[in-house]
Each structure stands twice: as C-alpha cells, then as structure tokens.
C-alpha cells in the first residue's frame, strides 16, 4: 500500500508549529527544573510536553 495523507497542508503546518512550540516548552522547562534544583521525580513532568511535541512533528511529517 502507498502512503496515505489524510490532512491538508494547513493542518500539517499547524501540527508542525505546535510540535516545535511544545519541544521548546519541554526544553525550557527541563533547563529551569535542573538549574533550580527541582527533585528528579518532578522532572518527569517534562515528558508530557516533550511527548506532545514529538507526536505533533511525527504527524506533520507523516501527513496523518
């Protein structure tokens, strides 16, 4: 089967932009948490925006 793209260019751009913003939020949050000495267990919070960012970029580049 061939690749199926089920979202248009506008939606792909939206998902790409959200992915980039969420990765920037994750990096900023991680840097802040490390430099402010937050406990390692609290740093797990960074996984949520990081995961959302990666998912958005994967969807944008795959077109699904």
C-alpha positions in Angstrom: 0.0 0.0 0.0 1.1 3.5 -0.7 1.4 6.3 1.8 -2.0 7.9 2.7 -2.0 11.6 3.6 -5.3 12.4 5.3 -4.6 16.0 6.4 -4.2 19.1 4.3 -1.2 21.5 4.2 -2.8 23.9 6.8 -3.3 21.2 9.3 0.2 19.8 8.7 1.7 23.3 9.3 -0.4 23.6 12.5 0.8 20.3 13.9 4.4 21.2 12.9 4.1 24.5 14.7 2.5 23.0 17.8 5.3 20.3 17.8 8.0 22.9 17.7 6.4 25.1 20.4 5.9 22.1 22.7 9.5 20.9 22.3 10.7 24.4 23.1 8.5 24.4 26.2 9.9 21.0 27.2 13.5 22.2 26.8 12.8 25.4 28.7 11.0 23.5 31.5 13.8 21.0 31.7 16.5 23.7 31.9 14.6 25.6 34.6 14.0 22.4 36.6 17.6 21.4 36.5 19.1 24.8 37.3 16.6 25.5 40.1 17.4 22.1 41.7 14.0 20.5 41.5 13.9 16.9 42.6 14.4 14.4 39.8 11.0 12.8 40.3 9.3 16.2 39.5 11.4 16.4 36.3 9.2 13.6 34.9 6.7 16.4 34.1 8.9 17.3 31.1 7.8 14.1 29.4 4.3 15.4 28.7 5.2 18.5 26.6 8.1 16.5 25.0 5.8 13.7 24.0 3.2 16.1 22.6 5.9 17.9 20.6 7.3 14.7 19.1 3.8 13.4 18.3 2.9 16.7 16.6 6.1 16.6 14.5 5.6 13.0 13.6 2.0 13.6 12.5 3.0 16.7 10.5 5.8 14.9 8.6 3.8 11.7 8.0 0.7 13.6 7.0 -1.6 11.6 9.2 
